[in-house]
Amino acid sequence: MKTTYFNAKLFNGIDNKIVSDAWFTVDDATGKITETGTETPLDDNAHVDLQGQYVMPGLINAHTHLMMNPDTNKLEFLSETEIAFGALRSLKELLHSGVTYIRDCGCAFNVDLKLYKLAEAGQLSGTEIVPSGRPISIIGGHGDFRENEDGKTNFSYLVSSQDEVRKSVREAFKQGVKNVKVMSTGGVMSANDQVDDTELSEAEMQVAVEEAHSKHMTVAAHAQGNQGIQNALDAGVDSIEHGIYVDEQQATFMREHNVYLVPTLNAAASITKYGKDKIPDYMINKNKKVQTDFYKNVAMALQKGVKVVVGTDAGTPFNSFKTGTWEEMAILVHEIGATPYQALLGATSYAAQLLRIDNEYGSLAAGKVADFLVLKENPLEKIEAVQQPDKEIYKKGHKVV
């Protein structure tokens, strides 16, 4: 059977316009769009009148951490059961906020990967995952959550050489990850380093890129300090995560070489809003030191033409799975200077390109999966339209909310 949705104002996820009086037909079995058009659809399908509301692709959040809880902020000594339980809850929150696809950027016990495999086997529905599994970090770096050198970690692959990096990427490949996360610098949330510390070397990350790209995997670099960003770019990564101290030359390189920037601005904003007296002082102090530069440099990169993708670092302190994606888009518009169209691209077609799912996701056209939102207001005019609490959410053509 097929269902035709009609009388819609359509933003297709690619073009900077609304198509009025639009319709599209969805194959109920495959969840894919088979036809599109305007005016009156001439078919014998079941029809759904969208009553002149706005339709857009489902949102994509390209940087989450399903293992983390933004309320408890607990990382050490979590069991696999605790992480899986929290991840399922977070996936439900994401879906009910309108996020139909995510890329998880580092998960202990490979829980994101195991959930992905359950979904592939038809045993888990809802928001889909591009899994990164366990990231790659130096000993003592941003990703080493052990309390001492004798402790064991189920989070990162801890490496000290190019050979160990190569072995880790191959192990990740064996497990089935789709994206390799490498830690190029220190970070706000790690106690023993600074954001401008370089961690994995350029040579080590080159090995990661060589191995990953030869096996159809992407590489995302946690890179906050300027030199670490440069090392990651020289190594050939596909995306810079955070990019706090990206400079103009690096931004130009990223534009020319199609390297994506996933800034996760809401991570910094959430610590500023809610962190005082609730999280360690080192996080507060590091975040306060960098936030102004962070926003300024991301604005510069956007103006330079870098493809800025929506990712939130969801799971970090007070950084909600339920509202963070909307908040990230609002920050891009109101603090960074993006147009609503640019912010929407970052959560639809640009994000799908980065995740390498754009053959089926990120836009609405014949042959694409029918992940879409139905909104009362025009998101190209008002980015807050996506925050509508009672919006309709469809996943693979089936109404979720």
Sequence and secondary structure as in RCSB ss.txt:
>XXXX:A:sequence
MKTTYFNAKLFNGIDNKIVSDAWFTVDDATGKITETGTETPLDDNAHVDLQGQYVMPGLINAHTHLMMNPDTNKL
EFLSETEIAFGALRSLKELLHSGVTYIRDCGCAFNVDLKLYKLAEAGQLSGTEIVPSGRPISIIGGHGDFRENED
GKTNFSYLVSSQDEVRKSVREAFKQGVKNVKVMSTGGVMSANDQVDDTELSEAEMQVAVEEAHSKHMTVAAHAQG
NQGIQNALDAGVDSIEHGIYVDEQQATFMREHNVYLVPTLNAAASITKYGKDKIPDYMINKNKKVQTDFYKNVAM
ALQKGVKVVVGTDAGTPFNSFKTGTWEEMAILVHEIGATPYQALLGATSYAAQLLRIDNEYGSLAAGKVADFLVL
KENPLEKIEAVQQPDKEIYKKGHKVV
>XXXX:A:secstr
 EEEEEEEEE  SSSSS EEEEEEEEETTTTEEEEEEES   SSSEEEE TT EEEE EEEEEE TT  TTT   
TT  HHHHHHHHHHHHHHHHHHTEEEEEE   GGGHHHHHHHHHHTTS  SSEEE   S EEETTSTT   SSTT
   SS EEESSHHHHHHHHHHHHHHT SEEEEE B  TT TT  TT B S HHHHHHHHHHHHTTT EEEEEE S
HHHHHHHHHHT SEEEE TT  HHHHHHHHHTT EEE  HHHHHHHHHH TTTS HHHHHHHHHHHHHHHHHHHH
HHHTT  B     BTSTT  TTTHHHHHHHHIIIII   HHHHHHHTTHHHHHHHT TTTSSS STTSB  EEEE
SS TTT GGGGG TT EEEETTEE  
